[in-house]
Amino acid sequence: LQRLQNVIAKVRFTLAQLQLAIKGEVVMTAELQETLDSMFDAKVPYYWENTLTGDEFSWRLPTLGLWFTSLIARDDQDRSWLNEGRPNCYWLTGFFNPNGALTAMKQEVTRKHKAEKWALDDVIYHTEVTEFNGEQQVRSPPPEGIYIHGLFLDGAAWGKHEGHLIESTPKVLFVGLPVLLVTGNIRTAEETFKKQYFGPQGPYECPCYKYLSRTDRYFIFMVNLKCTQERYPNYWALRGTALLCNQ
């Protein structure tokens, strides 16, 4: 919340100073000139996305319209969370640190299994693609873990009727994934579940990234997606199939 407040304060201050600079009441600095030029080109001003040292200050999107839409959506999720309690389904993209949110979820699941002496180091992610097409269909939270939405498949599509990965439609780059259940499970139990649910070929361990740039810096976690024996996991790996938080 504090980080979002910093972004809002930065945008408000910059726009106020820009109005004064246009009127001639303050000096048009290089930062204000860059902000004005970026807004004219429908791009996100550099200092709205980055700090002085080049680190990520807010979130990186290609156009100003998408960036501002994301700002409103993040504010809406946080505001409803504060006023109405924990949401039934989380927008993973709305977290500044998605890894931290998922780690907190694992800690919560581990505490629920305290009587079974689960250790956090032994708990790994357990993921299932649900039949919910959107967050509006989710009426209640899961018994354990969280529902997340807003993920997009790159290099494949999800067959809602088949329940596994399929070829994407030609010229369609990104396909939305249904609501995803993410929870924790101990390693031995998860290995048993994979053999029973995904068959002999196993699941495709799909990497999930925060941005289109697929680097370790923006890697979040691995999602197990069901596939067929004809199109086994290595087939999708060679296709470069991945999940993205932003299109």
Summary of the structure (lengths in Angstrom):
residues: 247
radius of gyration: 21.0
end to end distance: 24.0
largest distance: 71.2
contacts: 673
relative contact order: 0.11
helix: 43%
strand: 21%
